[in-house]
Amino acid sequence: MIHKPIFTLKRAIIVLMAPFVFLACEKPNEGLGFDQIIGAVPDADVIEFGAITATRNQDSLLVAINYDGQRLLVNGYGSIKLIGTYVDPLFGQAKAEFVSEMILEDLNPSFGTTPIVDSVNLYLRTVGSYGDTLSPMSWSVHTLAENLSRDSTFYSSFEPVTGTQLGELSNFTPRPGTPVAFEGEAVPSSIKIPLDPSFFQQTFADQGDGFSAFATNEDFRTYFPGIKVSVQEGSGSILSISPASVYSRLLIFYRLADTSTTTESVELNFSQNKTTVPIGFSTFEQDYSTYPVAFDTANADSEVAYVQSMGGVFTTLSFEGLDTLLDQNFVINRAFIEVPIERTTTGGYPAHSSLEIRQVENDVPGSLTLDFSSGAGGGGLLRGDLRDNRYRFEFTRELFVTLNALDNTAKIPTFAIVPVNKSTVSNRTVLKGGKSLLETPKLIVYYTKP
């Protein structure tokens, strides 16, 4: 289905560069015309282009670059991570697991003579949730059987080789935001997973003082490659955790056989402030087998379209008929893309607070469009404001470049709507598609005739 402009333009001579050519003697080309002409939008004429939409599946998502790059350019691996699973009536099952190395808080821990490990607990600081937190969850913790390569780039489809099951927590009902008790004191909301004392008795306490693997954290990460934390499949929620928090740690509680009333502890954590920075990231899995309509509809328009974080699906937009703007005696003043939300099929799950538009490159979302937000808090990303039940995206510069690149053989590009936060939130959004019976996505172009 080809969407034509709301009204057809007569072909003339393209003067899209007019604001640059006429004013070049006064200012450099960069930004010319936007400050002076964009302000005249209320006096400009307008033309709208309907969008052809499709929902596409993204096989995998980048979750961590190589060690040196992640550590130096992105300030480590300490951001929000996701763990859990939920079943969405529209999107099927989404699952997140946490994979990470751990390091010693204090090197060369002394367990003394005849130490007895009484208990071991893994604490994970929770900072948010998505889904049904009233549904119980069952957690499990395994060791990693192989070290995470520092030369590797990790994607959301990564499947680590796991070893011993360290512990589990069954039928746990999460309470994000509710303080919990720790040694008689209230601490911020955390998950406490009991681990097997016998494993840590053998691999830690029984090694004795001066054990070489405890001398440096470089030696320790080789000796103890790390852990994987996962939740069994089923309905429920996905929790946001903060591994870098001081409340996220593994504590080994032990006592000496000859002083049974004295309890000591050794701490492992995910600290990003040491010489050795633990590699840590979330992996994601999507199961769309129960979804009522196949997501692989790249060549078909639709009534609804979908956007999902965690390496899920994204929406593509294309605007047939843009070439009718060529060879017109028009100046493009400003352009927006507006995409309404489909409120009747949200399933009760909150939509993304912000989305962004990227160019589709090799069938996947690629570079950001030229119209990125550089204001306070923008982070250099194009953000769609969630207001009036729609997202609005600035598209002026991208349209300008797109139109000037078109010729008799050039193909009108396709764009992708994706989340701004792709791996640190688990939201999903239902949008109105190009065949919606009511509002549809559209490109709004303001122009003047010089």
C-alpha positions in Angstrom: 0.0 0.0 0.0 1.4 3.4 -1.1 0.5 6.4 1.0 0.3 9.6 -1.1 0.6 13.1 0.3 -2.6 14.6 1.6 -2.5 17.0 -1.4 -0.4 16.6 -4.6 2.3 19.2 -5.4 2.9 20.4 -8.9 6.5 19.8 -10.1 8.7 22.9 -10.4 12.3 23.6 -9.5 13.8 22.5 -6.2 15.0 25.3 -4.0 15.4 23.3 -0.8 18.8 24.8 -0.4 17.5 28.3 -0.7 17.9 29.4 2.9 21.5 28.3 2.7 22.4 29.8 -0.6 20.7 33.2 -0.1 22.2 33.7 3.4 25.6 32.2 2.9 27.3 35.6 2.7 26.2 36.4 6.3 26.7 33.2 8.2 28.4 29.8 7.9 26.2 27.1 6.3 25.7 25.1 9.5 22.3 25.7 11.0 21.4 28.5 8.5 17.7 28.8 7.8 16.7 26.8 10.9 16.9 29.7 13.4 15.5 32.3 11.0 12.9 30.3 9.1 11.7 27.7 11.7 10.2 30.5 13.7 7.9 31.2 10.8 6.2 27.8 10.9 2.8 29.3 11.8 2.8 31.2 8.5 3.9 28.2 6.5 1.8 25.8 4.5 1.7 22.2 5.6 1.7 18.8 3.9 1.4 15.4 5.6 2.6 12.0 4.5 1.2 8.8 5.9 3.5 6.1 7.0 3.9 2.5 6.0 4.7 0.6 9.3 6.0 -2.8 10.1 7.2 -4.6 13.2 10.6 -6.2 12.9 12.4 -8.6 15.2 15.9 -7.7 16.4 17.8 -10.9 16.9 20.4 -9.5 19.4 21.4 -6.3 21.2 24.8 -5.0 22.2 25.1 -5.1 26.0 28.8 -4.7 26.6 31.8 -3.7 24.4 35.3 -5.1 25.0 36.8 -4.6 28.5 39.1 -1.6 27.8 36.4 0.2 25.9 33.7 -0.5 28.5 35.9 0.5 31.4 37.4 3.7 29.9 34.7 5.0 27.6 31.5 3.9 29.4 32.7 4.1 33.0 32.5 0.4 33.6 29.7 -2.1 33.9 27.9 -0.6 36.9 24.6 0.6 35.3 21.2 -0.9 35.9 20.8 -4.6 35.0 17.7 -6.7 34.6 16.6 -10.0 36.0 13.3 -11.8 35.7 10.6 -12.9 33.4 7.0 -11.9 32.5 4.4 -13.1 30.0 2.7 -10.4 28.0 -0.6 -11.2 26.2 0.6 -9.3 23.2 4.4 -9.8 23.2 4.7 -13.3 24.6 7.4 -14.1 27.2 10.4 -11.9 27.9 13.3 -13.1 30.1 16.4 -11.4 31.5 19.4 -13.0 33.2 22.4 -11.4 34.9 25.9 -12.6 34.2 28.8 -11.2 36.1 32.3 -11.6 37.5 32.8 -10.8 41.2 35.9 -9.5 43.1 37.1 -9.5 46.7 36.4 -6.4 48.7 39.6 -7.1 50.7 42.5 -9.1 49.3 44.1 -12.0 51.1 41.2 -12.6 53.5 42.2 -14.6 56.6 39.8 -17.4 57.5 41.9 -18.4 60.5 42.3 -21.9 61.7 39.5 -24.5 61.5 36.9 -22.1 60.0 33.3 -23.2 59.6 31.1 -21.5 57.0 27.7 -21.1 58.6 25.8 -19.3 55.8 26.4 -17.5 52.5 24.0 -15.0 51.0 23.8 -13.1 47.7 22.3 -9.6 48.1 21.1 -7.7 45.0 19.9 -4.1 45.4 16.5 -3.6 43.5 15.6 -0.2 42.1 12.6 -0.9 40.0 10.3 -3.4 38.4 8.1 -4.0 35.3 5.2 -6.5 35.3 3.2 -8.2 38.0 5.2 -8.0 41.3 2.5 -9.9 43.1 3.3 -13.1 41.2 5.9 -15.2 43.1 9.3 -15.8 41.4 11.8 -18.6 41.8 15.5 -17.6 41.5 18.6 -19.7 40.9 22.4 -18.9 41.0 25.0 -20.8 39.1 28.8 -20.4 38.8 30.3 -19.6 35.5 32.4 -22.5 34.2 34.5 -20.3 31.9 36.0 -16.8 32.3 34.4 -13.9 30.4 36.8 -12.8 27.7 38.1 -9.3 28.0 38.6 -9.1 24.2 34.9 -10.0 23.5 32.0 -7.8 22.6 28.9 -9.2 24.3 25.4 -9.4 22.9 22.0 -10.1 24.5 21.9 -13.6 23.0 25.1 -14.6 24.8 24.8 -18.0 26.6 27.5 -18.5 29.2 28.8 -22.0 30.2 27.6 -22.6 33.7 28.8 -24.9 36.4 27.7 -25.6 40.0 24.3 -24.4 41.2 25.2 -22.3 44.2 21.7 -21.7 45.5 18.0 -21.0 44.8 15.1 -18.9 46.2 11.6 -20.3 45.6 8.3 -18.6 45.6 9.7 -15.2 46.3 7.4 -12.2 46.0 9.4 -9.1 45.2 8.7 -5.8 47.0 10.6 -3.2 45.1 10.9 0.0 47.1 10.3 -1.7 50.4 13.2 -1.6 52.8 14.4 -5.0 54.2 16.2 -6.0 57.4 19.9 -6.7 57.4 21.5 -7.6 60.7 18.8 -5.8 62.6 19.0 -2.7 60.5 16.7 -1.5 57.7 18.4 -1.2 54.3 17.1 -0.3 50.9 15.0 -2.9 48.9 17.2 -5.9 48.1 16.8 -9.6 47.2 18.5 -12.1 49.5 19.4 -15.4 47.9 20.8 -18.1 50.2 23.8 -20.0 48.7 25.3 -23.4 49.5 27.7 -23.1 52.5 29.5 -26.3 51.6 30.7 -24.9 48.2 32.3 -21.9 49.9 33.7 -24.0 52.7 35.6 -26.1 50.1 36.5 -23.4 47.6 37.2 -20.5 50.1 37.5 -21.3 53.8 39.5 -24.6 53.4 42.1 -23.0 51.2 43.9 -21.5 54.2 45.7 -18.2 54.6 48.1 -17.1 51.9 46.1 -18.8 49.1 47.6 -17.4 45.8 44.2 -16.9 44.1 43.2 -14.4 46.8 46.4 -12.3 46.4 45.0 -10.1 43.5 41.6 -9.8 41.9 43.2 -10.7 38.6 44.1 -14.1 40.1 40.7 -14.3 41.8 38.6 -13.8 38.6 40.5 -16.7 37.1 39.9 -18.9 40.1 36.2 -17.8 40.5 34.9 -16.8 37.0 31.6 -15.4 38.3 27.9 -16.1 38.6 24.7 -16.2 36.6 21.5 -15.2 38.2 18.2 -16.3 36.5 14.5 -16.7 37.2 12.4 -19.7 36.1 10.0 -19.2 33.2 6.5 -18.0 33.9 4.4 -14.9 34.4 5.7 -12.3 36.8 8.0 -9.3 36.5 11.4 -8.2 35.5 13.4 -6.4 38.3 15.9 -3.7 37.8 19.0 -4.2 40.0 22.0 -2.0 40.8 25.1 -4.2 41.0 27.4 -1.3 41.8 25.4 -0.4 44.9 27.1 -1.1 48.2 24.1 -3.2 49.1 24.8 -5.6 46.2 27.3 -8.2 47.4 28.0 -11.8 48.4 28.8 -12.4 52.1 30.4 -15.5 53.4 29.6 -15.8 57.2 32.0 -18.1 59.1 33.2 -18.8 62.6 36.1 -20.5 64.1 35.6 -24.0 65.6 37.3 -22.9 68.9 35.3 -19.7 69.2 31.9 -20.7 68.1 30.3 -17.5 69.3 32.3 -15.2 67.0 31.1 -14.7 63.5 33.2 -13.1 60.7 32.4 -12.4 57.1 34.2 -12.2 53.7 32.7 -10.0 51.0 32.6 -10.4 47.2 31.0 -7.6 45.2 30.6 -6.0 41.7 32.5 -2.8 42.6 33.6 -0.7 39.6 36.1 1.3 41.7 38.9 -1.2 41.9 41.9 -1.8 39.7 40.1 -4.9 38.4 36.6 -4.1 37.2 34.2 -7.0 37.1 32.5 -7.6 33.8 28.7 -7.7 34.2 25.7 -7.5 31.9 22.2 -8.8 31.3 21.2 -11.2 28.6 17.7 -11.3 27.1 15.4 -13.9 25.5 12.1 -13.3 23.8 9.6 -16.0 23.0 6.9 -14.9 20.5 5.5 -18.3 19.8 2.3 -17.5 21.7 1.8 -14.1 20.1 -1.4 -14.0 18.0 0.1 -12.3 14.9 3.6 -13.1 13.6 6.1 -10.2 14.1 7.9 -10.9 10.9 5.7 -8.5 8.8 8.5 -6.4 7.2 6.7 -6.1 3.9 3.2 -5.6 5.2 1.5 -2.5 6.6 -0.4 -3.0 9.9 -3.0 -1.5 12.2 -0.7 -1.6 15.2 3.1 -1.7 15.5 5.3 -2.6 18.4 8.5 -1.4 20.2 10.3 -3.4 22.9 13.4 -3.0 24.9 15.7 -6.0 25.8 16.6 -6.8 22.2 13.0 -7.3 21.3 11.0 -5.9 18.3 11.1 -2.4 16.7 8.8 -0.5 14.4 9.9 0.6 10.9 8.5 3.6 9.1 8.7 4.5 5.4 7.0 7.5 3.7 6.1 6.8 0.1 5.6 9.9 -2.0 8.4 12.0 -0.6 9.8 12.3 -4.1 6.9 14.6 -4.9 8.6 17.3 -2.9 11.5 17.2 -5.4 11.6 19.9 -8.1 9.1 22.1 -6.2 9.7 25.8 -5.6 9.5 25.2 -1.9 11.6 25.9 1.2 11.3 23.2 3.9 10.9 25.1 7.1 10.4 22.3 9.6 9.3 18.6 9.8 8.0 16.3 12.5 7.1 12.7 12.7 4.1 12.0 14.9 3.2 8.5 16.1 0.1 7.9 18.2 0.0 5.3 21.0 -2.6 2.5 20.7 -4.2 2.8 24.2 -6.8 0.0 23.8 -4.2 -2.8 23.6 -1.6 -1.8 26.1 -2.4 -4.8 28.4 -1.8 -2.7 31.4 1.9 -2.3 30.9 3.4 1.2 30.8 4.8 2.5 27.5 8.3 3.8 27.1 8.8 7.4 28.4 10.9 8.2 25.4 11.7 6.7 22.0 14.2 7.6 19.3 14.4 7.3 15.5 17.3 5.7 13.8 18.1 4.9 10.2 17.7 1.2 9.2 21.0 -0.1 8.1 21.4 -3.8 7.0 17.8 -4.5 8.2 18.6 -3.4 11.8 18.5 0.0 13.6 21.7 1.9 12.9 22.7 5.5 13.1 20.7 8.2 14.9 18.9 10.7 12.6 20.5 14.1 12.3 17.8 15.8 14.5 19.1 14.8 17.9 18.4 16.6 21.1 21.5 18.2 22.6 19.6 20.0 25.4 19.9 19.4 29.1 19.4 15.7 29.8 19.1 14.9 26.1 22.3 12.9 26.1 22.7 13.6 22.3 19.7 11.5 21.5 16.5 12.2 19.6 13.7 11.8 22.1 10.0 11.5 21.4 8.0 13.4 24.0 5.1 11.3 25.4 2.3 13.8 25.4 -1.2 13.8 24.0 -0.9 10.0 23.6 1.6 10.4 20.9 5.4 10.6 20.3 6.7 13.6 18.3 10.1 13.5 16.7 12.0 16.4 15.1 12.8 15.4 11.5 13.8 18.6 9.7 17.5 18.0 9.1 17.0 14.4 8.3 14.3 15.2 5.7 16.5 17.8 4.1 19.4 15.4 3.6 17.0 12.6 2.5 15.4 14.7 -0.2 18.7 16.1 -1.5 20.1 12.5 -1.8 17.2 11.3 -3.9 17.6 11.0 -7.6 15.9 8.9 -10.3 17.4 5.7 -8.9 17.7 6.5 -5.2 15.5 4.6 -2.8 13.6 6.4 -0.1 15.1 5.2 3.2 13.4 3.3 6.0 13.6 4.5 9.6 13.3 2.6 12.9 11.5 3.6 16.1 13.5 2.1 19.0 13.7 2.7 22.8 16.2 5.3 24.1 17.0 2.9 26.9 17.4 -0.5 25.3 19.0 -2.7 28.0 18.3 -1.0 31.3 14.5 -1.0 31.1 12.0 -3.8 30.1 9.1 -1.6 28.8 7.2 -2.2 25.6 4.9 0.0 23.6 2.0 -0.5 21.2 1.8 2.1 18.5 -0.9 2.9 15.9 0.1 1.5 12.6 -0.2 2.8 9.0 -3.5 1.0 8.6 -5.1 2.1 11.8 -8.8 3.0 11.4 -8.3 6.2 13.4 -5.1 8.2 13.8 -2.0 7.0 11.9 1.7 7.8 12.0 2.5 10.7 9.8 5.3 13.0 8.6 4.3 16.7 8.9 6.2 19.1 6.6 5.9 22.9 6.9 7.0 24.8 3.8 6.9 28.2 2.2 7.1 29.4 -1.3 9.8 32.1 -1.7 
